[in-house]
Amino acid sequence: MQDMEKAMEEGRLIKTDPIHLIVNLISLVVFPLAAKPLVSGMILSEQDIEFDDFMKERIPRLKEYFLQSITP
């Protein structure tokens, strides 16, 4: 967390509360796994998408989303 705060002070990252940033990242990763029945049954089944395929596609998208949210 100190590295993140230093990067924010140097202007390499957008200034934000590191704790909220970390919790947001954890939430984006954990929620689909915790809510797998809901995600699979209500959302993915209508699109004929398998959960594992969805998660494989989600990982690079999360990386891109997260980096865009913290990069000036």
C-alpha positions in Angstrom: 0.0 0.0 0.0 3.0 2.3 0.6 4.0 1.8 -3.0 0.6 2.9 -4.2 0.7 6.0 -2.0 4.1 6.9 -3.3 3.0 6.4 -6.9 0.0 8.7 -6.2 2.3 11.4 -4.8 4.5 11.1 -7.8 1.5 11.5 -10.1 1.9 8.0 -11.7 -1.5 7.0 -10.2 -4.7 8.9 -9.7 -5.0 10.0 -6.1 -7.6 7.8 -4.3 -8.0 6.0 -1.0 -5.8 2.8 -1.5 -8.1 0.8 0.9 -11.1 1.5 -1.3 -9.1 0.7 -4.4 -8.1 -2.7 -3.0 -11.6 -3.5 -1.8 -13.0 -2.6 -5.2 -10.5 -4.8 -7.0 -11.3 -7.7 -4.6 -15.0 -7.2 -5.1 -14.7 -7.2 -8.9 -12.9 -10.5 -8.8 -14.8 -12.3 -6.0 -18.4 -11.3 -6.7 -18.8 -13.4 -9.9 -17.4 -16.4 -8.0 -19.6 -15.9 -5.0 -22.7 -15.2 -7.1 -22.0 -18.0 -9.6 -25.5 -19.5 -9.4 -27.0 -16.1 -10.1 -24.6 -15.1 -12.8 -24.8 -18.5 -14.5 -28.5 -19.0 -14.1 -29.9 -15.6 -14.8 -27.4 -13.8 -17.0 -25.1 -16.2 -18.8 -27.7 -18.9 -19.6 -29.7 -16.4 -21.6 -26.6 -15.6 -23.7 -25.6 -19.3 -24.0 -22.2 -18.6 -22.3 -20.4 -21.0 -20.0 -19.2 -19.6 -16.7 -15.6 -20.7 -17.2 -15.5 -19.0 -20.6 -17.0 -15.8 -19.1 -14.3 -15.8 -16.3 -11.5 -16.3 -18.8 -12.8 -13.3 -20.8 -13.3 -11.3 -17.6 -9.8 -11.4 -16.3 -8.2 -9.3 -19.1 -11.2 -7.0 -19.1 -10.8 -6.4 -15.3 -7.1 -5.6 -15.8 -7.9 -3.0 -18.4 -10.8 -1.6 -16.4 -8.7 -1.4 -13.2 -5.7 0.2 -15.0 -7.9 2.8 -16.6 -9.4 3.7 -13.3 -6.0 4.5 -11.6 -3.9 5.9 -14.5 -3.9 9.6 -15.0 
